[in-house]
Amino acid sequence: MRILIIEDDREAASYLVKAFREAGHVADHAADGLDGYAMAEAGDYDVLVVDRMLPKLDGLSLIRSLREQKIETPVLILSALGQVDDRVKGLRAGGDDYLPKPYAFSELLARVEVLSRRRAAAPSAEATVYRIADLELDRLSHRVTRSGQEIVLQPREFRLLEYLMKNANQVVTRTMLLEHVWDYHFDPQTNVIDVHVSRLRAKIDKGFDKPLIHTIRGAGYTVRVGQGEGEE
């Protein structure tokens, strides 16, 4: 599972990240509501674990905003507010589960796994619009915009960006690009990928404050908000 923990208590968040990773899952952390909202909106997470009392944007407002944007990622709310009325407010805001503090990690893990299974079992159609931060790609109209500004791409550039955005926040290898974007099942021993990524990066990232297309040295490429370790 890919889990996003939105928690302002850094010690508690560090514990959760470590515990989820030890259980074999991928865990990211956001320390306030605004960062959490941006990561939840842009990232491909299986479950969000959201503290209710957050700086900048409280947990319930964060969840409502995600639901208004039709982002249906399951949410488990963590809160020291554990009365019935508090739990009802959390669920009505769009939360899928509510766990009062203090809690046992084993119970938290079990609840997160249940939410993930429910989502996996639910029928879903492939998205027709991909969004990463302020970048949007419409597969049906073949239209790409960033911050509302239309970006004209060549057909191969569009396919490249589409595949990267479909696999946002994951490392996409050169072999994967050759097979899915160029329909090659062999290495042509050319720099065709480097050339197209460079052209795409010039159109997508040039002139904007935050680059979204990153090179992972020795591995491949990724589209994500923020630059991680080993990324260019």
C-alpha positions in Angstrom: 0.0 0.0 0.0 0.9 3.6 -0.5 -0.1 5.6 2.6 0.0 9.3 3.2 0.2 10.3 6.9 -1.0 13.9 7.5 0.1 14.6 11.1 1.6 17.7 12.7 3.2 15.8 15.6 6.5 15.0 14.0 7.4 12.3 16.7 4.1 10.6 16.2 4.4 10.9 12.4 7.9 9.5 12.4 6.7 6.5 14.4 3.9 5.8 12.0 6.1 6.1 8.9 8.6 3.7 10.4 5.9 1.3 11.5 4.1 1.2 8.2 7.4 0.7 6.3 8.3 -2.1 8.6 5.0 -3.7 7.8 6.0 -3.6 4.1 4.2 -0.5 2.9 5.2 2.8 1.4 4.5 5.8 3.7 4.9 9.5 3.1 4.3 12.3 5.6 2.9 15.8 5.5 3.2 18.1 8.5 0.3 20.4 7.9 -3.1 20.5 6.2 -2.1 22.5 3.2 0.9 20.3 2.3 -1.2 17.2 3.0 -4.0 18.4 0.7 -1.5 19.1 -2.1 0.1 15.7 -1.7 -3.2 13.9 -1.5 -4.5 15.8 -4.6 -1.4 15.1 -6.6 -0.3 11.6 -5.3 -1.7 8.2 -6.0 -2.3 6.9 -2.5 -4.3 3.9 -1.4 -5.2 5.3 2.0 -4.9 8.7 3.8 -4.3 8.8 7.6 -5.4 12.2 8.7 -5.1 13.9 12.1 -8.1 16.0 12.8 -6.3 18.9 14.5 -3.9 20.3 11.9 -2.2 23.7 11.3 -3.0 25.8 8.2 -6.0 23.6 7.2 -7.8 21.4 9.7 -8.4 17.7 8.9 -12.1 17.9 8.3 -11.8 20.8 6.0 -9.0 19.0 4.1 -11.2 15.9 3.7 -14.2 18.0 2.5 -12.0 19.8 0.0 -10.7 16.4 -1.4 -14.3 15.1 -1.7 -15.4 18.3 -3.5 -12.6 17.6 -6.0 -14.0 14.1 -6.5 -10.9 12.6 -4.9 -12.2 9.4 -3.3 -9.1 8.0 -1.7 -10.2 6.3 1.6 -9.5 8.4 4.7 -8.9 7.2 8.3 -9.2 10.0 10.8 -7.0 10.0 13.9 -8.1 12.3 16.7 -7.9 12.9 20.4 -11.6 13.9 20.0 -13.3 10.6 20.5 -16.9 11.4 21.5 -19.8 10.1 19.4 -20.5 13.6 18.0 -16.9 14.0 17.0 -16.8 10.7 15.2 -20.1 11.5 13.4 -18.7 14.9 12.2 -15.6 13.1 10.9 -17.6 10.6 8.9 -20.0 13.2 7.6 -17.1 15.3 6.4 -16.1 12.4 4.1 -14.0 10.2 6.3 -14.3 6.4 5.9 -13.1 5.4 9.4 -12.4 7.2 12.7 -9.9 6.0 15.3 -9.6 7.9 18.6 -6.2 8.5 20.2 -4.5 6.8 21.9 -4.6 3.7 19.7 -2.7 0.5 19.1 -0.8 0.5 15.8 -1.9 -3.1 15.2 -5.5 -1.8 15.1 -4.6 1.1 12.9 -2.8 -1.1 10.5 -5.8 -3.5 10.3 -8.2 -0.7 9.7 -6.0 0.8 6.9 -5.7 -2.6 5.3 -9.5 -3.0 5.3 -10.0 0.4 3.6 -7.4 -0.5 1.0 -9.1 -3.8 0.2 -12.5 -2.1 -0.1 -11.0 0.3 -2.6 -9.3 -2.4 -4.6 -12.6 -4.4 -4.7 -14.7 -1.4 -5.9 -15.2 -1.3 -9.7 -13.5 1.7 -11.3 -12.9 3.0 -14.8 -9.6 4.3 -16.0 -9.3 8.0 -15.4 -9.8 10.3 -18.4 -8.1 13.2 -16.8 -4.8 13.1 -14.9 -3.8 15.9 -12.5 -0.6 16.5 -10.8 -0.5 19.8 -8.8 -1.4 22.5 -11.4 -0.7 20.2 -14.4 -3.7 18.6 -16.1 -3.9 16.2 -19.0 -7.2 15.3 -20.7 -6.9 12.0 -22.5 -10.1 12.5 -24.4 -9.5 16.0 -25.8 -5.7 15.5 -25.9 -5.4 18.9 -24.1 -2.6 19.7 -21.6 -2.7 22.7 -19.3 -0.6 24.0 -16.5 -1.9 26.8 -14.2 -4.6 27.1 -16.8 -2.1 27.8 -19.6 -2.5 25.4 -22.6 0.6 23.5 -23.6 0.9 22.2 -27.1 2.6 18.8 -27.4 3.5 16.6 -30.3 1.8 13.1 -30.3 4.8 11.3 -28.9 5.3 13.9 -26.2 1.6 13.6 -25.3 2.0 9.8 -24.9 5.1 10.2 -22.9 3.5 12.7 -20.5 0.3 10.6 -20.3 2.3 7.5 -19.3 4.4 9.4 -16.7 1.2 11.0 -15.2 -0.6 7.6 -15.1 2.3 6.3 -13.1 2.8 9.5 -11.0 5.0 9.3 -7.9 6.5 6.0 -9.2 9.8 5.4 -11.0 9.2 4.8 -14.7 12.2 2.9 -16.2 13.6 3.4 -19.7 12.4 -0.1 -20.6 8.8 0.7 -19.5 8.9 3.9 -21.7 10.3 2.0 -24.7 7.5 -0.6 -24.4 4.5 1.6 -23.6 5.3 4.8 -25.4 7.4 3.7 -28.4 6.1 0.1 -28.6 9.6 -1.2 -28.7 10.4 -4.5 -27.1 14.1 -4.1 -27.6 16.7 -1.4 -26.8 17.3 0.6 -30.0 20.6 1.9 -28.5 19.7 5.6 -29.1 19.0 8.6 -26.9 15.5 8.9 -28.1 14.0 8.9 -24.6 16.5 11.5 -23.3 15.7 13.8 -26.2 11.9 13.5 -25.8 12.1 13.9 -22.0 14.2 17.0 -22.4 11.7 18.5 -24.9 8.8 17.6 -22.7 10.5 19.1 -19.6 11.1 22.4 -21.5 7.4 22.6 -22.3 6.0 21.5 -18.9 8.5 22.9 -16.4 10.2 25.9 -18.0 8.9 29.1 -16.6 7.2 27.5 -13.6 8.5 27.6 -10.0 8.2 23.9 -9.2 9.5 21.3 -11.7 7.3 18.2 -11.9 9.4 15.9 -14.2 12.4 14.5 -12.4 15.2 12.2 -13.5 16.1 9.4 -11.1 19.8 8.7 -11.5 20.4 5.2 -12.7 16.7 4.3 -12.6 14.4 6.3 -14.9 12.0 9.2 -14.5 9.1 10.3 -12.3 6.4 12.9 -12.3 5.7 14.2 -8.8 5.5 17.3 -6.6 8.8 18.0 -4.9 12.2 16.6 -5.6 13.3 13.5 -3.6 16.7 12.1 -2.8 18.6 11.1 -6.0 16.3 13.1 -8.3 17.3 15.7 -10.7 
